[in-house]
Amino acid sequence: MEDRQTQLRKGALELAVLAILRGGERYGAEIVDVLASLPGLDAAAGTVYPVLGRLNRSKLVDTSWRESPYGPPRKYYRLSRAGHGQLERHIVAWRQLVQAMESVLASPGDADTVGERP
Amino acid sequence: MTGHETSERRGRMHQNNLIDSYVDDVDAHLRLPRRSRLQALADLRAGLRAAALDLGAEEAVHTFGPAASTAERLASEYADPFHRPWLPFGLSPRSLGARARAAMDPAGPWFVPRVVGIGWDLNLGRLARAVGLLGFDDLDDEVARAIPHDAWRWAFVAVSVPAGLAAAVAASGVAAMPLAPAHWPLLGPADRWAPPDVAFAPVLVFAAVGEALAVVAVWRHADLPVRLALAGFGSIAAVLALGTAVTTRWLARAPGGLSLATLSVAALGAASLVGAVVRSGRTRVRVR
């Protein structure tokens, strides 16, 4: 059961990271902090950084190093043009999925009533 | 048996043949571990039979689509991301890069399937992060480009010194010892002795492997995690060679458990080496 929930969250995490970067560039620990403050996502550094790495490899985010006031330079992430497009598509797909699932979960179990509008 | 029953039975056999042949086609395209593959194919067969009751086998097979697409769908549906083989092994050159990257992943687990062979390797990236020598996202192309070639040369020296010392100690042992210790129990002194060239052979093998890995790390321009993994494991092999040489030459009475201490020193040394190489790039990376 735990594995299934992890899988559910994993699918959402990429969209969450892209959405956070829509507001402007951020460094890794900042993104982790934002996600870790949302208990439903159960995101820790060990899960967020691999997602950032994947997004970077697929050119959905760009990175740059910047001086930090507290130590060594930090790597900042920002959405690339492809990342913006991907985010928009993800949002549409996510909303459709949520709507469909809400409809399925709200129905009393009779297949004929799923998708019916009141 | 009436003619009607016979023709019904033939019809059922024909339907089953169609379904079996489709499942075989899917199987030919399906890339899954054995257990998941068998489950996926059993479910597919059951699904097709159920659909065939409503639609007939031909239409059911048609509805399920081309075998290759069905195999692709099943592969993603039945792939278990949490599946860990009981004892991982890898010898395929195709997986070497991926395994080396996993062994140098600061965000990965502590132990990962061995780069070459059976079992698990320590994830050096995880260790380097745990001791504060590496950040989660330090290993990128910009850092790789910023690492000066001198840093790689120093890494080579850092591997070559213990490897060279190990070879020298082994050579002196072979020249001076009539018999050398060849095996230790965990908690006691050496319990088996052998001619020195036999006893020191593992030292030379470790030293040679360490040197070879370091050479590839320094002069082959693979991506950064792979180069670091090569340098790191080269360093571990060289330090193990030195530890084994010193133990074989002078510490026959020491307990075999000492090798665990050598292994810990070797792992920390490798993590420090990797951290130093990455730091040399991180301090030079173009900051905006």
Interface residues (C-beta under 8 A of the other chain):
Chain A: D3 Q7 G28 A45 G46 Y49 P50 L52 G53 N56 T63 S64 W65 R66 E67 P72 P73 K75
Chain B: P81 F82 D105 P106 A107 G108 G135 F136 D137 D138 D140 E142 R282 T283 V285 R286 V287 R288
